[in-house]
């Protein structure tokens, strides 16, 4: 087994959120409803981190739907909200995930799903997407009462895996997540799933790529 353990952010990095866009567009009558909802969800979780509010991602996700409904002046029924949130359990993996993770595992790397979502949801997502055989472990931050990029959740995953921070590498498509990991002594790799701007104030990993196979090839080459 390779000494370096590879952590994977799940939503957007591993799983493709684009299938949710039609339902969000229909519910809010706005094309940008899904990305706005997701960005506001992340903003809310960051405020919780900064002010010491203990919560969970499912609660914040529901609150953010209410926030968006108020913003767009739309009334959502409980059934509509449940249907929108239920969609997260049925996401498909990006097409590059299975071949990339297969290659990592063939080279002896341990692969771990690491997410802000609850353990129950992550396991459901991974099972539904046909990824169970590709991950050795699943770690949720839920028991910490906080979220990435809080420093304590990166320490938490290291403790859960019984590994030194420097032996962990987080792969994510969010600059705040790769920065958060690196600020705690973890390594990182950034996958550009979109043309998103990488904040120049954040720590930036040497490993970067436009798809997961590019990322994996670079990870493997660092151990060659």
TORPA-4810 file (N, C-alpha, C, O; in nm, 3 decimals):
<nodes>
NODE_1_0.085_-0.120_0.000_0.000_0.000_0.000_0.088_0.125_0.000_0.183_0.135_0.078_X
NODE_2_0.057_0.218_-0.086_0.130_0.343_-0.092_0.104_0.422_0.036_-0.007_0.420_0.089_X
NODE_3_0.206_0.491_0.085_0.192_0.563_0.212_0.101_0.685_0.200_0.045_0.729_0.300_X
NODE_4_0.086_0.740_0.079_0.002_0.858_0.062_-0.144_0.817_0.044_-0.176_0.733_-0.040_X
NODE_5_-0.231_0.878_0.124_-0.375_0.851_0.116_-0.441_0.965_0.040_-0.416_1.082_0.069_X
NODE_6_-0.526_0.931_-0.057_-0.589_1.033_-0.140_-0.733_1.054_-0.096_-0.815_0.962_-0.102_X
NODE_7_-0.763_1.176_-0.052_-0.898_1.215_-0.011_-0.968_1.282_-0.129_-0.907_1.361_-0.200_X
NODE_8_-1.094_1.249_-0.148_-1.170_1.311_-0.256_-1.291_1.386_-0.203_-1.377_1.328_-0.137_X
NODE_9_-1.296_1.515_-0.232_-1.420_1.588_-0.212_-1.524_1.523_-0.303_-1.489_1.472_-0.409_X
NODE_10_-1.651_1.523_-0.262_-1.751_1.448_-0.336_-1.837_1.535_-0.429_-1.834_1.517_-0.551_X
NODE_11_-1.913_1.628_-0.374_-2.004_1.707_-0.457_-1.927_1.801_-0.549_-1.850_1.885_-0.502_X
NODE_12_-1.949_1.788_-0.676_-1.884_1.859_-0.787_-1.751_1.796_-0.827_-1.724_1.782_-0.946_X
NODE_13_-1.668_1.758_-0.731_-1.539_1.699_-0.765_-1.556_1.559_-0.822_-1.503_1.528_-0.929_X
NODE_14_-1.630_1.473_-0.751_-1.654_1.335_-0.794_-1.789_1.322_-0.863_-1.800_1.259_-0.969_X
NODE_15_-1.891_1.381_-0.804_-2.027_1.370_-0.857_-2.067_1.494_-0.936_-2.034_1.607_-0.897_X
NODE_16_-2.136_1.473_-1.044_-2.177_1.579_-1.136_-2.312_1.638_-1.092_-2.413_1.568_-1.093_X
NODE_17_-2.312_1.765_-1.055_-2.434_1.830_-1.008_-2.524_1.877_-1.122_-2.636_1.922_-1.096_X
NODE_18_-2.480_1.867_-1.247_-2.555_1.926_-1.358_-2.694_1.866_-1.375_-2.784_1.931_-1.427_X
NODE_19_-2.713_1.741_-1.331_-2.845_1.678_-1.346_-2.950_1.746_-1.258_-3.070_1.728_-1.280_X
NODE_20_-2.907_1.824_-1.160_-3.000_1.894_-1.072_-3.051_2.025_-1.133_-3.151_2.080_-1.088_X
NODE_21_-2.982_2.073_-1.235_-3.016_2.206_-1.289_-3.159_2.216_-1.338_-3.225_2.316_-1.309_X
NODE_22_-3.212_2.118_-1.412_-3.352_2.133_-1.459_-3.453_2.150_-1.346_-3.544_2.233_-1.357_X
NODE_23_-3.438_2.073_-1.239_-3.536_2.082_-1.130_-3.524_2.215_-1.056_-3.625_2.272_-1.014_X
NODE_24_-3.400_2.265_-1.040_-3.382_2.396_-0.976_-3.434_2.508_-1.065_-3.497_2.602_-1.017_X
NODE_25_-3.408_2.496_-1.195_-3.456_2.597_-1.289_-3.607_2.602_-1.291_-3.667_2.709_-1.295_X
NODE_26_-3.669_2.485_-1.287_-3.816_2.479_-1.287_-3.873_2.536_-1.157_-3.972_2.610_-1.159_X
NODE_27_-3.812_2.502_-1.045_-3.865_2.546_-0.915_-3.854_2.698_-0.896_-3.943_2.760_-0.838_X
NODE_28_-3.743_2.756_-0.947_-3.719_2.898_-0.923_-3.735_2.985_-1.048_-3.727_3.108_-1.041_X
NODE_29_-3.758_2.920_-1.163_-3.774_2.991_-1.290_-3.653_3.078_-1.322_-3.664_3.187_-1.378_X
NODE_30_-3.535_3.027_-1.284_-3.411_3.100_-1.307_-3.301_3.001_-1.348_-3.285_2.897_-1.284_X
NODE_31_-3.226_3.033_-1.453_-3.120_2.945_-1.500_-3.004_2.933_-1.402_-2.936_2.831_-1.398_X
NODE_32_-2.982_3.037_-1.323_-2.867_3.036_-1.232_-2.904_2.990_-1.091_-2.826_3.008_-0.998_X
NODE_33_-3.022_2.931_-1.075_-3.069_2.893_-0.940_-2.977_2.792_-0.873_-2.946_2.808_-0.755_X
NODE_34_-2.934_2.689_-0.945_-2.850_2.586_-0.883_-2.715_2.640_-0.838_-2.680_2.622_-0.721_X
NODE_35_-2.636_2.706_-0.925_-2.507_2.757_-0.877_-2.521_2.861_-0.767_-2.436_2.868_-0.678_X
NODE_36_-2.628_2.943_-0.773_-2.647_3.043_-0.669_-2.680_2.975_-0.537_-2.628_3.014_-0.432_X
NODE_37_-2.766_2.873_-0.541_-2.799_2.798_-0.420_-2.673_2.736_-0.360_-2.650_2.745_-0.239_X
NODE_38_-2.591_2.673_-0.443_-2.472_2.604_-0.392_-2.372_2.704_-0.333_-2.314_2.678_-0.229_X
NODE_39_-2.353_2.817_-0.398_-2.260_2.917_-0.346_-2.309_2.976_-0.215_-2.230_3.004_-0.125_X
NODE_40_-2.441_2.996_-0.204_-2.496_3.049_-0.078_-2.490_2.945_0.033_-2.474_2.979_0.150_X
NODE_41_-2.503_2.819_-0.003_-2.488_2.711_0.095_-2.346_2.713_0.153_-2.327_2.704_0.274_X
NODE_42_-2.247_2.724_0.065_-2.108_2.728_0.110_-2.080_2.853_0.193_-2.005_2.849_0.291_X
NODE_43_-2.141_2.965_0.152_-2.125_3.089_0.229_-2.181_3.072_0.370_-2.118_3.113_0.468_X
NODE_44_-2.298_3.011_0.381_-2.361_2.990_0.511_-2.276_2.899_0.599_-2.260_2.925_0.718_X
NODE_45_-2.221_2.793_0.540_-2.137_2.701_0.619_-2.012_2.772_0.668_-1.965_2.745_0.779_X
NODE_46_-1.958_2.862_0.587_-1.838_2.936_0.627_-1.868_3.031_0.741_-1.787_3.046_0.832_X
NODE_47_-1.985_3.096_0.738_-2.026_3.183_0.849_-2.041_3.101_0.977_-2.004_3.147_1.085_X
NODE_48_-2.097_2.980_0.964_-2.111_2.893_1.081_-1.974_2.859_1.140_-1.957_2.858_1.262_X
NODE_49_-1.878_2.832_1.054_-1.742_2.803_1.100_-1.686_2.922_1.176_-1.634_2.908_1.287_X
NODE_50_-1.696_3.039_1.116_-1.634_3.160_1.171_-1.697_3.204_1.303_-1.630_3.264_1.387_X
NODE_51_-1.826_3.174_1.322_-1.896_3.221_1.442_-1.930_3.110_1.540_-2.000_3.133_1.639_X
NODE_52_-1.881_2.990_1.513_-1.897_2.880_1.608_-2.036_2.822_1.614_-2.074_2.766_1.717_X
NODE_53_-2.114_2.832_1.507_-2.246_2.772_1.504_-2.234_2.625_1.463_-2.182_2.594_1.356_X
NODE_54_-2.281_2.535_1.549_-2.275_2.392_1.519_-2.401_2.351_1.444_-2.513_2.377_1.489_X
NODE_55_-2.383_2.288_1.327_-2.498_2.247_1.248_-2.458_2.128_1.162_-2.354_2.066_1.184_X
NODE_56_-2.541_2.097_1.064_-2.509_1.991_0.969_-2.548_2.038_0.830_-2.626_2.132_0.815_X
NODE_57_-2.493_1.974_0.729_-2.508_2.022_0.593_-2.653_2.011_0.543_-2.698_2.095_0.466_X
NODE_58_-2.726_1.909_0.587_-2.865_1.893_0.543_-2.950_2.009_0.593_-3.034_2.061_0.520_X
NODE_59_-2.927_2.050_0.717_-3.000_2.163_0.773_-2.969_2.291_0.697_-3.059_2.368_0.662_X
NODE_60_-2.840_2.313_0.670_-2.800_2.433_0.597_-2.853_2.431_0.454_-2.890_2.535_0.400_X
NODE_61_-2.858_2.313_0.393_-2.909_2.301_0.256_-3.056_2.343_0.250_-3.096_2.414_0.158_X
NODE_62_-3.135_2.300_0.348_-3.276_2.335_0.352_-3.295_2.484_0.379_-3.381_2.549_0.319_X
NODE_63_-3.215_2.538_0.471_-3.223_2.681_0.501_-3.189_2.763_0.377_-3.252_2.866_0.351_X
NODE_64_-3.091_2.717_0.301_-3.049_2.791_0.182_-3.155_2.786_0.073_-3.166_2.880_-0.006_X
NODE_65_-3.235_2.680_0.067_-3.348_2.678_-0.025_-3.449_2.788_0.012_-3.501_2.857_-0.075_X
NODE_66_-3.474_2.802_0.142_-3.564_2.909_0.187_-3.505_3.046_0.153_-3.577_3.138_0.114_X
NODE_67_-3.374_3.058_0.169_-3.305_3.183_0.137_-3.324_3.217_-0.011_-3.353_3.331_-0.047_X
NODE_68_-3.307_3.118_-0.096_-3.319_3.138_-0.240_-3.464_3.169_-0.280_-3.490_3.253_-0.366_X
NODE_69_-3.558_3.101_-0.215_-3.698_3.126_-0.243_-3.734_3.271_-0.210_-3.808_3.336_-0.284_X
NODE_70_-3.683_3.320_-0.099_-3.708_3.459_-0.061_-3.644_3.555_-0.162_-3.702_3.658_-0.197_X
NODE_71_-3.524_3.520_-0.207_-3.451_3.605_-0.303_-3.526_3.615_-0.436_-3.538_3.723_-0.494_X
NODE_72_-3.577_3.501_-0.483_-3.649_3.498_-0.610_-3.799_3.525_-0.595_-3.873_3.527_-0.694_X
NODE_73_-3.843_3.545_-0.471_-3.986_3.569_-0.442_-4.073_3.452_-0.492_-4.173_3.470_-0.561_X
NODE_74_-4.027_3.332_-0.453_-4.095_3.209_-0.492_-4.140_3.137_-0.364_-4.068_3.138_-0.264_X
NODE_75_-4.257_3.075_-0.367_-4.303_2.995_-0.254_-4.283_2.847_-0.286_-4.337_2.796_-0.385_X
NODE_76_-4.206_2.778_-0.203_-4.181_2.636_-0.221_-4.258_2.556_-0.116_-4.256_2.590_0.003_X
NODE_77_-4.325_2.452_-0.159_-4.391_2.363_-0.064_-4.287_2.272_-0.001_-4.176_2.258_-0.053_X
NODE_78_-4.322_2.210_0.110_-4.231_2.114_0.173_-4.198_2.000_0.076_-4.085_1.951_0.073_X
NODE_79_-4.297_1.959_-0.002_-4.275_1.852_-0.099_-4.172_1.895_-0.203_-4.084_1.816_-0.239_X
NODE_80_-4.182_2.018_-0.253_-4.087_2.067_-0.352_-3.945_2.072_-0.293_-3.849_2.034_-0.359_X
NODE_81_-3.935_2.119_-0.170_-3.803_2.127_-0.107_-3.743_1.987_-0.088_-3.625_1.966_-0.114_X
NODE_82_-3.824_1.895_-0.044_-3.776_1.757_-0.026_-3.731_1.696_-0.158_-3.631_1.625_-0.163_X
NODE_83_-3.805_1.724_-0.265_-3.769_1.669_-0.396_-3.637_1.727_-0.446_-3.555_1.655_-0.503_X
NODE_84_-3.617_1.856_-0.425_-3.493_1.920_-0.467_-3.373_1.862_-0.392_-3.270_1.833_-0.452_X
NODE_85_-3.387_1.845_-0.262_-3.277_1.793_-0.181_-3.254_1.645_-0.205_-3.142_1.596_-0.196_X
NODE_86_-3.362_1.573_-0.237_-3.350_1.429_-0.262_-3.265_1.401_-0.386_-3.205_1.294_-0.399_X
NODE_87_-3.261_1.497_-0.476_-3.183_1.479_-0.597_-3.036_1.456_-0.571_-2.967_1.397_-0.654_X
NODE_88_-2.986_1.503_-0.457_-2.844_1.488_-0.425_-2.805_1.343_-0.398_-2.687_1.308_-0.404_X
NODE_89_-2.901_1.261_-0.368_-2.872_1.119_-0.343_-2.863_1.039_-0.472_-2.827_0.922_-0.470_X
NODE_90_-2.895_1.103_-0.584_-2.903_1.030_-0.711_-2.811_1.088_-0.819_-2.841_1.077_-0.938_X
NODE_91_-2.703_1.147_-0.778_-2.610_1.206_-0.873_-2.521_1.099_-0.937_-2.490_0.997_-0.876_X
NODE_92_-2.482_1.124_-1.060_-2.390_1.035_-1.130_-2.248_1.087_-1.117_-2.225_1.206_-1.099_X
NODE_93_-2.153_0.997_-1.126_-2.012_1.036_-1.120_-1.970_1.097_-1.253_-2.023_1.060_-1.358_X
NODE_94_-1.876_1.189_-1.249_-1.815_1.238_-1.372_-1.752_1.119_-1.445_-1.708_1.024_-1.381_X
NODE_95_-1.747_1.125_-1.575_-1.703_1.011_-1.656_-1.557_0.971_-1.632_-1.518_0.858_-1.662_X
NODE_96_-1.476_1.062_-1.578_-1.334_1.032_-1.557_-1.305_0.968_-1.420_-1.191_0.932_-1.392_X
NODE_97_-1.408_0.955_-1.337_-1.384_0.911_-1.199_-1.346_0.763_-1.189_-1.244_0.730_-1.129_X
NODE_98_-1.425_0.676_-1.245_-1.397_0.532_-1.230_-1.261_0.492_-1.288_-1.186_0.423_-1.219_X
NODE_99_-1.227_0.532_-1.410_-1.094_0.495_-1.461_-0.980_0.556_-1.380_-0.876_0.494_-1.363_X
NODE_100_-1.001_0.678_-1.331_-0.895_0.744_-1.253_-0.875_0.674_-1.118_-0.761_0.648_-1.078_X
NODE_101_-0.984_0.645_-1.048_-0.972_0.578_-0.919_-0.920_0.436_-0.935_-0.847_0.387_-0.849_X
NODE_102_-0.958_0.370_-1.043_-0.906_0.235_-1.070_-0.755_0.238_-1.082_-0.685_0.152_-1.029_X
NODE_103_-0.705_0.337_-1.152_-0.560_0.350_-1.173_-0.489_0.375_-1.041_-0.382_0.318_-1.015_X
NODE_104_-0.548_0.460_-0.956_-0.487_0.487_-0.825_-0.481_0.360_-0.741_-0.378_0.330_-0.680_X
NODE_105_-0.590_0.287_-0.738_-0.595_0.167_-0.655_-0.500_0.060_-0.708_-0.441_-0.014_-0.630_X
NODE_106_-0.483_0.051_-0.839_-0.388_-0.043_-0.898_-0.245_-0.011_-0.856_-0.160_-0.099_-0.848_X
NODE_107_-0.220_0.117_-0.830_-0.087_0.160_-0.788_-0.070_0.158_-0.636_0.033_0.202_-0.585_X
NODE_108_-0.169_0.108_-0.565_-0.156_0.090_-0.421_-0.193_0.208_-0.335_-0.158_0.212_-0.217_X
NODE_109_-0.264_0.305_-0.392_-0.308_0.420_-0.313_-0.440_0.389_-0.243_-0.529_0.327_-0.301_X
NODE_110_-0.452_0.434_-0.119_-0.579_0.424_-0.047_-0.663_0.544_-0.086_-0.615_0.658_-0.084_X
NODE_111_-0.790_0.521_-0.121_-0.879_0.628_-0.163_-0.992_0.645_-0.062_-1.053_0.548_-0.018_X
NODE_112_-1.019_0.771_-0.027_-1.117_0.801_0.077_-1.213_0.911_0.030_-1.169_1.015_-0.019_X
NODE_113_-1.341_0.887_0.044_-1.442_0.990_0.018_-1.452_1.079_0.142_-1.469_1.029_0.253_X
NODE_114_-1.440_1.209_0.123_-1.435_1.302_0.236_-1.524_1.422_0.205_-1.496_1.500_0.115_X
NODE_115_-1.634_1.436_0.281_-1.735_1.535_0.245_-1.798_1.605_0.364_-1.795_1.556_0.477_X
NODE_116_-1.854_1.723_0.335_-1.933_1.796_0.434_-2.069_1.731_0.458_-2.132_1.756_0.560_X
NODE_117_-2.113_1.649_0.364_-2.243_1.584_0.377_-2.242_1.479_0.488_-2.135_1.439_0.535_X
NODE_118_-2.360_1.434_0.528_-2.369_1.332_0.632_-2.313_1.199_0.581_-2.306_1.175_0.461_X
NODE_119_-2.274_1.115_0.674_-2.222_0.983_0.638_-2.327_0.903_0.562_-2.294_0.834_0.465_X
NODE_120_-2.453_0.912_0.605_-2.561_0.839_0.539_-2.576_0.883_0.394_-2.591_0.800_0.304_X
NODE_121_-2.572_1.015_0.371_-2.589_1.065_0.235_-2.469_1.028_0.147_-2.487_0.987_0.033_X
NODE_122_-2.348_1.043_0.200_-2.230_1.010_0.118_-2.234_0.864_0.077_-2.212_0.831_-0.040_X
NODE_123_-2.264_0.776_0.171_-2.269_0.633_0.138_-2.378_0.604_0.036_-2.360_0.520_-0.053_X
NODE_124_-2.491_0.672_0.048_-2.599_0.655_-0.049_-2.557_0.705_-0.186_-2.583_0.640_-0.288_X
NODE_125_-2.493_0.819_-0.189_-2.445_0.875_-0.315_-2.347_0.782_-0.384_-2.357_0.755_-0.504_X
NODE_126_-2.251_0.732_-0.306_-2.147_0.646_-0.362_-2.205_0.515_-0.412_-2.167_0.465_-0.518_X
NODE_127_-2.298_0.459_-0.335_-2.362_0.334_-0.376_-2.444_0.353_-0.503_-2.434_0.274_-0.596_X
NODE_128_-2.523_0.459_-0.506_-2.610_0.484_-0.620_-2.529_0.511_-0.747_-2.571_0.474_-0.857_X
NODE_129_-2.415_0.576_-0.732_-2.331_0.609_-0.847_-2.240_0.494_-0.889_-2.163_0.506_-0.985_X
NODE_130_-2.249_0.382_-0.818_-2.168_0.266_-0.852_-2.022_0.282_-0.820_-1.936_0.230_-0.891_X
NODE_131_-1.992_0.353_-0.711_-1.853_0.383_-0.676_-1.804_0.311_-0.550_-1.691_0.333_-0.507_X
NODE_132_-1.887_0.226_-0.492_-1.850_0.164_-0.363_-1.717_0.091_-0.369_-1.640_0.097_-0.274_X
NODE_133_-1.689_0.023_-0.478_-1.565_-0.054_-0.488_-1.442_0.034_-0.511_-1.328_-0.013_-0.503_X
NODE_134_-1.464_0.162_-0.539_-1.353_0.251_-0.571_-1.301_0.329_-0.451_-1.195_0.391_-0.458_X
NODE_135_-1.375_0.326_-0.340_-1.332_0.396_-0.219_-1.308_0.296_-0.107_-1.389_0.207_-0.082_X
NODE_136_-1.195_0.312_-0.039_-1.162_0.224_0.073_-1.237_0.266_0.200_-1.274_0.181_0.281_X
NODE_137_-1.257_0.396_0.215_-1.328_0.446_0.334_-1.409_0.569_0.299_-1.386_0.635_0.197_X
NODE_138_-1.506_0.599_0.385_-1.588_0.719_0.372_-1.579_0.796_0.503_-1.602_0.740_0.610_X
NODE_139_-1.545_0.923_0.495_-1.536_1.006_0.616_-1.622_1.131_0.598_-1.603_1.208_0.504_X
NODE_140_-1.716_1.149_0.689_-1.799_1.268_0.691_-1.754_1.358_0.806_-1.705_1.309_0.908_X
NODE_141_-1.771_1.488_0.789_-1.734_1.581_0.896_-1.846_1.596_0.999_-1.829_1.669_1.097_X
NODE_142_-1.960_1.529_0.980_-2.081_1.559_1.058_-2.061_1.554_1.210_-2.120_1.634_1.282_X
NODE_143_-1.979_1.462_1.258_-1.963_1.451_1.403_-1.884_1.568_1.463_-1.884_1.586_1.585_X
NODE_144_-1.818_1.647_1.379_-1.743_1.763_1.429_-1.835_1.882_1.452_-1.799_1.976_1.524_X
NODE_145_-1.955_1.880_1.390_-2.044_1.995_1.400_-1.998_2.111_1.315_-2.054_2.221_1.324_X
NODE_146_-1.896_2.088_1.233_-1.842_2.195_1.150_-1.827_2.144_1.008_-1.878_2.038_0.972_X
NODE_147_-1.755_2.220_0.926_-1.744_2.189_0.785_-1.606_2.226_0.732_-1.534_2.306_0.792_X
NODE_148_-1.570_2.167_0.618_-1.454_2.218_0.546_-1.485_2.361_0.502_-1.598_2.386_0.460_X
NODE_149_-1.393_2.456_0.509_-1.250_2.440_0.537_-1.206_2.470_0.680_-1.096_2.521_0.701_X
NODE_150_-1.289_2.442_0.779_-1.248_2.457_0.919_-1.125_2.371_0.945_-1.122_2.254_0.906_X
NODE_151_-1.026_2.427_1.010_-0.901_2.355_1.037_-0.926_2.222_1.109_-0.858_2.123_1.083_X
NODE_152_-1.025_2.222_1.199_-1.044_2.102_1.280_-1.096_1.983_1.201_-1.077_1.869_1.243_X
NODE_153_-1.161_2.007_1.087_-1.212_1.891_1.013_-1.100_1.819_0.936_-1.109_1.699_0.912_X
NODE_154_-0.996_1.892_0.900_-0.881_1.827_0.836_-0.801_1.749_0.940_-0.747_1.642_0.910_X
NODE_155_-0.794_1.802_1.061_-0.732_1.728_1.170_-0.814_1.604_1.203_-0.760_1.497_1.233_X
NODE_156_-0.947_1.621_1.196_-1.038_1.511_1.225_-1.017_1.395_1.128_-1.008_1.280_1.171_X
NODE_157_-1.009_1.423_0.999_-0.994_1.314_0.902_-0.859_1.245_0.920_-0.849_1.123_0.901_X
NODE_158_-0.756_1.320_0.956_-0.626_1.259_0.981_-0.633_1.163_1.098_-0.578_1.053_1.094_X
NODE_159_-0.703_1.205_1.204_-0.719_1.119_1.322_-0.802_0.996_1.288_-0.771_0.885_1.332_X
NODE_160_-0.909_1.015_1.210_-0.994_0.902_1.173_-0.918_0.797_1.093_-0.943_0.677_1.106_X
NODE_161_-0.825_0.842_1.011_-0.750_0.751_0.926_-0.619_0.705_0.991_-0.549_0.619_0.938_X
NODE_162_-0.587_0.763_1.106_-0.463_0.727_1.174_-0.341_0.761_1.092_-0.243_0.686_1.089_X
NODE_163_-0.348_0.876_1.024_-0.240_0.915_0.933_-0.187_1.054_0.968_-0.259_1.137_1.022_X
NODE_164_-0.061_1.076_0.936_-0.003_1.209_0.952_-0.058_1.301_0.844_-0.085_1.257_0.732_X
NODE_165_-0.075_1.427_0.877_-0.130_1.522_0.781_-0.054_1.523_0.649_-0.114_1.531_0.542_X
NODE_166_0.079_1.514_0.658_0.161_1.521_0.536_0.146_1.399_0.446_0.193_1.399_0.332_X
NODE_167_0.082_1.294_0.498_0.060_1.174_0.416_-0.079_1.171_0.352_-0.119_1.073_0.291_X
NODE_168_-0.152_1.282_0.368_-0.285_1.293_0.308_-0.282_1.394_0.194_-0.217_1.498_0.205_X
NODE_169_-0.352_1.363_0.087_-0.366_1.459_-0.024_-0.514_1.471_-0.058_-0.581_1.372_-0.088_X
NODE_170_-0.565_1.594_-0.055_-0.704_1.619_-0.088_-0.717_1.662_-0.234_-0.647_1.752_-0.279_X
NODE_171_-0.806_1.595_-0.306_-0.838_1.634_-0.444_-0.974_1.703_-0.442_-1.072_1.646_-0.395_X
NODE_172_-0.980_1.825_-0.493_-1.106_1.900_-0.492_-1.111_1.998_-0.608_-1.008_2.037_-0.664_X
NODE_173_-1.232_2.037_-0.644_-1.252_2.139_-0.746_-1.288_2.273_-0.685_-1.334_2.364_-0.755_X
NODE_174_-1.266_2.286_-0.554_-1.294_2.410_-0.482_-1.163_2.465_-0.425_-1.094_2.397_-0.349_X
NODE_175_-1.129_2.588_-0.463_-1.003_2.646_-0.415_-1.000_2.665_-0.264_-0.894_2.657_-0.202_X
NODE_176_-1.118_2.692_-0.205_-1.122_2.709_-0.059_-1.094_2.577_0.014_-1.047_2.578_0.127_X
NODE_177_-1.122_2.466_-0.051_-1.100_2.334_0.010_-0.953_2.293_-0.002_-0.893_2.247_0.095_X
NODE_178_-0.895_2.310_-0.121_-0.752_2.278_-0.136_-0.668_2.370_-0.047_-0.571_2.326_0.014_X
NODE_179_-0.706_2.496_-0.041_-0.636_2.591_0.047_-0.650_2.549_0.193_-0.552_2.551_0.268_X
NODE_180_-0.771_2.512_0.233_-0.793_2.471_0.372_-0.708_2.352_0.409_-0.650_2.347_0.518_X
NODE_181_-0.701_2.254_0.320_-0.621_2.134_0.346_-0.472_2.168_0.357_-0.404_2.124_0.449_X
NODE_182_-0.423_2.248_0.262_-0.281_2.281_0.261_-0.242_2.367_0.381_-0.130_2.358_0.430_X
NODE_183_-0.335_2.449_0.429_-0.305_2.533_0.545_-0.287_2.450_0.672_-0.232_2.498_0.771_X
NODE_184_-0.334_2.324_0.668_-0.318_2.234_0.782_-0.211_2.128_0.758_-0.203_2.029_0.830_X
NODE_185_-0.130_2.148_0.656_-0.017_2.059_0.632_-0.048_1.940_0.543_0.038_1.854_0.523_X
NODE_186_-0.171_1.932_0.489_-0.203_1.827_0.394_-0.152_1.869_0.256_-0.130_1.988_0.231_X
NODE_187_-0.135_1.773_0.169_-0.109_1.804_0.029_-0.244_1.819_-0.040_-0.348_1.789_0.018_X
NODE_188_-0.242_1.865_-0.164_-0.368_1.883_-0.235_-0.346_1.870_-0.384_-0.233_1.870_-0.433_X
NODE_189_-0.457_1.860_-0.455_-0.458_1.861_-0.602_-0.587_1.930_-0.644_-0.694_1.901_-0.589_X
NODE_190_-0.576_2.019_-0.741_-0.693_2.097_-0.784_-0.737_2.054_-0.923_-0.658_2.057_-1.017_X
NODE_191_-0.862_2.013_-0.934_-0.919_1.977_-1.063_-1.014_2.087_-1.109_-1.110_2.120_-1.040_X
NODE_192_-0.987_2.142_-1.225_-1.065_2.254_-1.277_-1.189_2.201_-1.350_-1.188_2.189_-1.473_X
NODE_193_-1.292_2.169_-1.275_-1.416_2.117_-1.335_-1.488_2.225_-1.415_-1.571_2.194_-1.501_X
NODE_194_-1.458_2.350_-1.387_-1.519_2.460_-1.459_-1.413_2.568_-1.477_-1.297_2.550_-1.441_X
NODE_195_-1.453_2.679_-1.534_-1.358_2.789_-1.554_-1.354_2.880_-1.430_-1.333_3.001_-1.441_X
NODE_196_-1.375_2.821_-1.315_-1.379_2.898_-1.191_-1.245_2.966_-1.163_-1.139_2.911_-1.195_X
NODE_197_-1.251_3.082_-1.104_-1.134_3.161_-1.069_-1.069_3.104_-0.944_-1.137_3.082_-0.844_X
NODE_198_-0.936_3.079_-0.948_-0.866_3.032_-0.829_-0.812_3.156_-0.756_-0.732_3.231_-0.810_X
NODE_199_-0.859_3.173_-0.633_-0.823_3.293_-0.556_-0.671_3.301_-0.537_-0.612_3.209_-0.482_X
NODE_200_-0.608_3.409_-0.581_-0.462_3.421_-0.570_-0.411_3.434_-0.427_-0.291_3.420_-0.403_X
NODE_201_-0.501_3.460_-0.331_-0.459_3.469_-0.191_-0.448_3.331_-0.126_-0.392_3.317_-0.018_X
NODE_202_-0.503_3.230_-0.193_-0.505_3.096_-0.136_-0.380_3.017_-0.174_-0.320_3.040_-0.279_X
NODE_203_-0.344_2.923_-0.087_-0.238_2.828_-0.120_-0.281_2.747_-0.241_-0.396_2.703_-0.250_X
NODE_204_-0.188_2.729_-0.333_-0.223_2.664_-0.460_-0.138_2.538_-0.478_-0.015_2.546_-0.475_X
NODE_205_-0.202_2.422_-0.498_-0.125_2.298_-0.511_-0.049_2.291_-0.644_-0.092_2.347_-0.745_X
NODE_206_0.064_2.221_-0.641_0.142_2.203_-0.763_0.067_2.113_-0.862_0.078_2.131_-0.983_X
NODE_207_-0.008_2.017_-0.810_-0.082_1.927_-0.897_-0.216_1.990_-0.934_-0.300_2.017_-0.849_X
NODE_208_-0.233_2.013_-1.063_-0.356_2.070_-1.117_-0.387_2.005_-1.250_-0.296_1.961_-1.320_X
NODE_209_-0.514_1.999_-1.286_-0.552_1.941_-1.414_-0.696_1.970_-1.446_-0.773_2.015_-1.361_X
NODE_210_-0.734_1.943_-1.571_-0.870_1.968_-1.616_-0.961_1.846_-1.603_-1.083_1.857_-1.617_X
NODE_211_-0.901_1.729_-1.577_-0.981_1.608_-1.555_-0.910_1.519_-1.455_-0.792_1.540_-1.425_X
NODE_212_-0.981_1.420_-1.403_-0.926_1.340_-1.295_-0.811_1.250_-1.339_-0.723_1.219_-1.259_X
NODE_213_-0.812_1.208_-1.465_-0.701_1.126_-1.513_-0.571_1.205_-1.514_-0.465_1.151_-1.482_X
NODE_214_-0.577_1.332_-1.551_-0.458_1.417_-1.546_-0.407_1.430_-1.403_-0.287_1.423_-1.378_X
NODE_215_-0.500_1.448_-1.310_-0.464_1.459_-1.168_-0.396_1.331_-1.119_-0.291_1.337_-1.055_X
NODE_216_-0.456_1.218_-1.150_-0.404_1.089_-1.104_-0.266_1.060_-1.161_-0.178_1.011_-1.090_X
NODE_217_-0.246_1.090_-1.287_-0.114_1.068_-1.349_-0.007_1.147_-1.276_0.104_1.098_-1.255_X
NODE_218_-0.039_1.270_-1.237_0.057_1.353_-1.164_0.083_1.299_-1.023_0.196_1.301_-0.975_X
NODE_219_-0.023_1.252_-0.959_-0.007_1.194_-0.824_0.084_1.073_-0.831_0.174_1.057_-0.749_X
NODE_220_0.061_0.987_-0.928_0.141_0.866_-0.944_0.286_0.902_-0.974_0.378_0.838_-0.923_X
NODE_221_0.306_1.004_-1.057_0.442_1.040_-1.096_0.524_1.094_-0.979_0.646_1.085_-0.979_X
NODE_222_0.456_1.151_-0.878_0.529_1.201_-0.762_0.586_1.088_-0.679_0.677_1.109_-0.598_X
NODE_223_0.533_0.967_-0.698_0.577_0.850_-0.621_0.665_0.757_-0.706_0.708_0.652_-0.658_X
NODE_224_0.690_0.795_-0.830_0.769_0.708_-0.918_0.918_0.718_-0.887_1.000_0.652_-0.951_X
</nodes>
